Amino acid sequence: MSDTPTGLRFVRGDATNPQASGPKVIAHVCNNRGGWGKGFVLALSRHWPEPERDYRAWYRGRSGNDFALGAVRMVRVRPDLHVANMVAQHGVRHGSGGPPIRYEALADCLGLLAGHALELGATVHMPRIGCGLAGGKWNRVQPLIEEHLLDRGVRVTVYDVD
């Protein structure tokens, strides 16, 4: 376990099993194309069906709701645990436009997540969001987490798989 000077906490372990007492939010990045089937979402679906079910319904109804880059849906999976589906990935493949991650959308998502976490009195738990299939760089993601969550008083733990 290690902490950065800003208070960001890193631990070895599984982000689907948050190590904290009290209310918790597991945050992760989703794409804007309705795809749910690779990466961290598979681990979420092994534990709870609700986040996937909610994401798919949210995507299907996108013409009449807020589904878009920068949007967040909080899905309650236990009395003390929510999953934050954060739409910050454009498509699912690298292409001429670069990796699928959209840092501006991620910043918007993290700002919304901070509001939800503060309202719930929750800590936030996550893998290195946006850095797997989304192709992001941690040195660009970490400052966004610090600015939008830590600077607002939200405690964050990042989980690195053994």
C-alpha positions as YAML, in Angstrom:
chain: A
units: angstrom
residues:
- id: 1
  name: MET
  ca: [0.00, 0.00, 0.00]
- id: 2
  name: SER
  ca: [1.22, 3.51, -0.76]
- id: 3
  name: ASP
  ca: [-0.17, 7.02, -0.69]
- id: 4
  name: THR
  ca: [0.77, 9.95, -2.87]
- id: 5
  name: PRO
  ca: [1.37, 13.42, -1.39]
- id: 6
  name: THR
  ca: [-2.13, 14.36, -2.60]
- id: 7
  name: GLY
  ca: [-3.70, 11.50, -0.61]
- id: 8
  name: LEU
  ca: [-4.38, 9.12, -3.49]
- id: 9
  name: ARG
  ca: [-4.06, 5.64, -2.06]
- id: 10
  name: PHE
  ca: [-2.70, 2.67, -4.06]
- id: 11
  name: VAL
  ca: [-3.19, -0.93, -2.95]
- id: 12
  name: ARG
  ca: [-2.68, -4.36, -4.45]
- id: 13
  name: GLY
  ca: [-5.99, -6.13, -4.79]
- id: 14
  name: ASP
  ca: [-9.34, -6.33, -6.48]
- id: 15
  name: ALA
  ca: [-11.33, -3.13, -7.01]
- id: 16
  name: THR
  ca: [-14.56, -5.15, -6.90]
- id: 17
  name: ASN
  ca: [-13.79, -5.84, -3.24]
- id: 18
  name: PRO
  ca: [-13.26, -2.34, -1.79]
- id: 19
  name: GLN
  ca: [-11.20, -2.24, 1.40]
- id: 20
  name: ALA
  ca: [-12.97, 0.38, 3.50]
- id: 21
  name: SER
  ca: [-15.79, 0.74, 5.97]
- id: 22
  name: GLY
  ca: [-18.86, 2.84, 5.32]
- id: 23
  name: PRO
  ca: [-20.42, 3.77, 2.00]
- id: 24
  name: LYS
  ca: [-18.32, 3.01, -1.09]
- id: 25
  name: VAL
  ca: [-18.44, 3.65, -4.83]
- id: 26
  name: ILE
  ca: [-16.62, 1.52, -7.39]
- id: 27
  name: ALA
  ca: [-15.85, 3.74, -10.39]
- id: 28
  name: HIS
  ca: [-15.00, 2.56, -13.89]
- id: 29
  name: VAL
  ca: [-15.03, 3.78, -17.48]
- id: 30
  name: CYS
  ca: [-17.61, 2.68, -20.07]
- id: 31
  name: ASN
  ca: [-17.74, 3.30, -23.80]
- id: 32
  name: ASN
  ca: [-20.38, 5.28, -25.67]
- id: 33
  name: ARG
  ca: [-21.24, 2.44, -28.09]
- id: 34
  name: GLY
  ca: [-23.16, 0.11, -25.81]
- id: 35
  name: GLY
  ca: [-20.36, -2.45, -25.55]
- id: 36
  name: TRP
  ca: [-19.97, -4.31, -22.26]
- id: 37
  name: GLY
  ca: [-17.90, -7.46, -22.57]
- id: 38
  name: LYS
  ca: [-14.17, -6.91, -22.03]
- id: 39
  name: GLY
  ca: [-11.92, -5.66, -19.29]
- id: 40
  name: PHE
  ca: [-12.99, -4.60, -15.80]
- id: 41
  name: VAL
  ca: [-16.71, -4.79, -16.60]
- id: 42
  name: LEU
  ca: [-16.43, -8.58, -16.73]
- id: 43
  name: ALA
  ca: [-15.27, -8.59, -13.09]
- id: 44
  name: LEU
  ca: [-18.18, -6.33, -12.16]
- id: 45
  name: SER
  ca: [-20.67, -8.60, -13.92]
- id: 46
  name: ARG
  ca: [-19.30, -11.65, -12.10]
- id: 47
  name: HIS
  ca: [-20.25, -9.99, -8.81]
- id: 48
  name: TRP
  ca: [-23.45, -8.10, -9.66]
- id: 49
  name: PRO
  ca: [-25.80, -8.12, -12.67]
- id: 50
  name: GLU
  ca: [-27.19, -4.63, -11.97]
- id: 51
  name: PRO
  ca: [-24.40, -2.42, -13.42]
- id: 52
  name: GLU
  ca: [-24.45, -4.18, -16.81]
- id: 53
  name: ARG
  ca: [-28.24, -4.33, -16.93]
- id: 54
  name: ASP
  ca: [-28.50, -0.62, -16.11]
- id: 55
  name: TYR
  ca: [-25.79, 0.35, -18.63]
- id: 56
  name: ARG
  ca: [-27.46, -1.59, -21.45]
- id: 57
  name: ALA
  ca: [-30.89, -0.09, -20.69]
- id: 58
  name: TRP
  ca: [-29.36, 3.39, -20.41]
- id: 59
  name: TYR
  ca: [-27.68, 2.93, -23.80]
- id: 60
  name: ARG
  ca: [-30.85, 1.55, -25.47]
- id: 61
  name: GLY
  ca: [-32.83, 4.56, -24.27]
- id: 62
  name: ARG
  ca: [-30.12, 7.08, -25.20]
- id: 63
  name: SER
  ca: [-32.35, 9.06, -27.57]
- id: 64
  name: GLY
  ca: [-34.44, 10.12, -24.59]
- id: 65
  name: ASN
  ca: [-31.95, 10.30, -21.72]
- id: 66
  name: ASP
  ca: [-28.55, 11.72, -20.74]
- id: 67
  name: PHE
  ca: [-26.40, 8.86, -22.12]
- id: 68
  name: ALA
  ca: [-23.36, 10.55, -23.68]
- id: 69
  name: LEU
  ca: [-19.67, 11.13, -23.14]
- id: 70
  name: GLY
  ca: [-19.23, 12.70, -19.71]
- id: 71
  name: ALA
  ca: [-22.35, 11.13, -18.16]
- id: 72
  name: VAL
  ca: [-22.42, 9.01, -14.99]
- id: 73
  name: ARG
  ca: [-24.97, 6.52, -13.69]
- id: 74
  name: MET
  ca: [-24.85, 5.36, -10.09]
- id: 75
  name: VAL
  ca: [-26.06, 1.79, -9.66]
- id: 76
  name: ARG
  ca: [-26.69, 0.49, -6.14]
- id: 77
  name: VAL
  ca: [-25.52, -3.11, -5.74]
- id: 78
  name: ARG
  ca: [-25.59, -3.39, -1.93]
- id: 79
  name: PRO
  ca: [-26.88, -1.08, 0.79]
- id: 80
  name: ASP
  ca: [-23.36, 0.35, 1.28]
- id: 81
  name: LEU
  ca: [-22.03, 0.00, -2.29]
- id: 82
  name: HIS
  ca: [-22.69, 1.69, -5.63]
- id: 83
  name: VAL
  ca: [-21.04, 1.22, -9.02]
- id: 84
  name: ALA
  ca: [-20.45, 4.38, -11.07]
- id: 85
  name: ASN
  ca: [-20.80, 3.69, -14.80]
- id: 86
  name: MET
  ca: [-18.83, 6.62, -16.30]
- id: 87
  name: VAL
  ca: [-19.04, 7.18, -20.07]
- id: 88
  name: ALA
  ca: [-15.56, 8.45, -20.98]
- id: 89
  name: GLN
  ca: [-14.54, 6.20, -23.86]
- id: 90
  name: HIS
  ca: [-15.43, 6.92, -27.50]
- id: 91
  name: GLY
  ca: [-15.86, 3.58, -29.20]
- id: 92
  name: VAL
  ca: [-13.82, 0.51, -28.39]
- id: 93
  name: ARG
  ca: [-10.85, 0.55, -30.77]
- id: 94
  name: HIS
  ca: [-7.72, 2.61, -31.30]
- id: 95
  name: GLY
  ca: [-7.83, 4.43, -34.61]
- id: 96
  name: SER
  ca: [-6.63, 7.51, -36.40]
- id: 97
  name: GLY
  ca: [-8.26, 9.59, -33.64]
- id: 98
  name: GLY
  ca: [-6.00, 7.95, -31.05]
- id: 99
  name: PRO
  ca: [-7.09, 5.81, -28.13]
- id: 100
  name: PRO
  ca: [-10.77, 5.58, -27.16]
- id: 101
  name: ILE
  ca: [-10.32, 7.47, -23.86]
- id: 102
  name: ARG
  ca: [-11.68, 11.01, -23.85]
- id: 103
  name: TYR
  ca: [-9.95, 12.90, -21.06]
- id: 104
  name: GLU
  ca: [-12.41, 15.81, -21.17]
- id: 105
  name: ALA
  ca: [-15.30, 13.39, -20.72]
- id: 106
  name: LEU
  ca: [-13.42, 11.66, -17.90]
- id: 107
  name: ALA
  ca: [-12.97, 15.02, -16.15]
- id: 108
  name: ASP
  ca: [-16.71, 15.66, -16.47]
- id: 109
  name: CYS
  ca: [-17.47, 12.18, -15.11]
- id: 110
  name: LEU
  ca: [-15.13, 12.62, -12.15]
- id: 111
  name: GLY
  ca: [-16.75, 15.95, -11.30]
- id: 112
  name: LEU
  ca: [-20.18, 14.32, -11.27]
- id: 113
  name: LEU
  ca: [-18.80, 11.35, -9.32]
- id: 114
  name: ALA
  ca: [-17.43, 13.71, -6.66]
- id: 115
  name: GLY
  ca: [-20.90, 15.15, -6.12]
- id: 116
  name: HIS
  ca: [-22.43, 11.70, -5.75]
- id: 117
  name: ALA
  ca: [-19.67, 10.49, -3.40]
- id: 118
  name: LEU
  ca: [-19.98, 13.57, -1.19]
- id: 119
  name: GLU
  ca: [-23.77, 13.20, -1.08]
- id: 120
  name: LEU
  ca: [-23.40, 9.55, -0.04]
- id: 121
  name: GLY
  ca: [-20.47, 10.19, 2.32]
- id: 122
  name: ALA
  ca: [-18.65, 7.52, 0.30]
- id: 123
  name: THR
  ca: [-15.08, 6.65, -0.50]
- id: 124
  name: VAL
  ca: [-14.25, 5.90, -4.16]
- id: 125
  name: HIS
  ca: [-12.50, 2.73, -5.33]
- id: 126
  name: MET
  ca: [-11.25, 2.00, -8.84]
- id: 127
  name: PRO
  ca: [-8.78, 0.19, -11.02]
- id: 128
  name: ARG
  ca: [-6.50, 2.49, -13.07]
- id: 129
  name: ILE
  ca: [-9.52, 3.84, -14.92]
- id: 130
  name: GLY
  ca: [-9.18, 4.64, -18.59]
- id: 131
  name: CYS
  ca: [-5.79, 2.94, -18.88]
- id: 132
  name: GLY
  ca: [-6.77, -0.55, -20.00]
- id: 133
  name: LEU
  ca: [-8.89, -1.05, -23.09]
- id: 134
  name: ALA
  ca: [-9.54, 2.70, -23.30]
- id: 135
  name: GLY
  ca: [-5.81, 3.24, -23.94]
- id: 136
  name: GLY
  ca: [-5.30, 6.17, -21.61]
- id: 137
  name: LYS
  ca: [-2.10, 7.17, -19.87]
- id: 138
  name: TRP
  ca: [-2.05, 7.15, -16.07]
- id: 139
  name: ASN
  ca: [0.06, 10.32, -15.99]
- id: 140
  name: ARG
  ca: [-2.95, 12.10, -17.57]
- id: 141
  name: VAL
  ca: [-5.64, 10.32, -15.54]
- id: 142
  name: GLN
  ca: [-4.14, 10.72, -12.06]
- id: 143
  name: PRO
  ca: [-4.17, 14.56, -12.14]
- id: 144
  name: LEU
  ca: [-7.85, 14.47, -13.11]
- id: 145
  name: ILE
  ca: [-8.61, 12.25, -10.11]
- id: 146
  name: GLU
  ca: [-6.65, 14.59, -7.85]
- id: 147
  name: GLU
  ca: [-8.40, 17.71, -9.18]
- id: 148
  name: HIS
  ca: [-11.96, 16.45, -9.35]
- id: 149
  name: LEU
  ca: [-12.10, 14.06, -6.39]
- id: 150
  name: LEU
  ca: [-9.26, 14.53, -3.91]
- id: 151
  name: ASP
  ca: [-9.33, 18.34, -4.05]
- id: 152
  name: ARG
  ca: [-13.03, 18.17, -3.16]
- id: 153
  name: GLY
  ca: [-12.38, 15.96, -0.14]
- id: 154
  name: VAL
  ca: [-13.28, 12.58, -1.64]
- id: 155
  name: ARG
  ca: [-10.96, 9.76, -0.54]
- id: 156
  name: VAL
  ca: [-9.86, 7.53, -3.43]
- id: 157
  name: THR
  ca: [-8.20, 4.12, -3.52]
- id: 158
  name: VAL
  ca: [-6.71, 2.72, -6.73]
- id: 159
  name: TYR
  ca: [-6.35, -1.06, -6.97]
- id: 160
  name: ASP
  ca: [-3.57, -2.76, -8.89]
- id: 161
  name: VAL
  ca: [-4.14, -6.44, -9.61]
- id: 162
  name: ASP
  ca: [-1.42, -8.78, -8.35]
...
